[in-house]
């Protein structure tokens, strides 16, 4: 890709609201993972302890320097600022989520349609409830109930991601169990006995769709760790959480990059 085309694509990415929000999320979780690697994990289980040791050994030459220790507080503030910036970008997105939840469907009794409605309704409730704590996060209007309300908002995000996982698992099972369609590819000329030889080929059913669904399920599993840890339902270390969020963010950002 030529330099001018690359710069133009970066410009389109940063001009796109979703692209800019995901870029801020990438920066936020880069800092989050860095701080987690420096501070270690909270109550690590054996697998998390192993990952911690690998990450800490990789960062050991950097995180133990006096300069990095002095920058820890600025990094924490920068992480908070990038998080607030992301929340500002999605402040009114609950309207679109509710619109998708209320959108008429062709088959209202279909399980996938019902899950779709519940998923977007839960996502809309998450963003709307989260918006009520934004002024507290910005330290403009601090209230004692902000932390509890934010925790309740995280529960709805968890519900939305869980429903998305269930929805894609159902779609994946339907794609896998779908019967292949046999097609006649060619018919040879009649042989001496007057019989016809028919060659049949079986085409793979939805291989690309299956891989895409598996990818979406994995990304939702990575994402669900965030509200799961925030609500206390998952026992996930900060380093594991940061790595999972980075993988999800990079994959979702690449989709937006290809679209721009």
Secondary structure as UniProt FT lines:
FT   HELIX           3..15
FT   HELIX           17..39
FT   HELIX           46..63
FT   HELIX           66..89
FT   TURN            90..92
FT   HELIX           93..101
FT   TURN            108..109
FT   HELIX           111..131
FT   TURN            132..133
FT   HELIX           134..137
FT   TURN            138..139
FT   TURN            144..145
FT   HELIX           146..177
FT   STRAND          182..187
FT   TURN            192..193
FT   STRAND          198..202
FT   HELIX           207..231
FT   HELIX           238..259
//
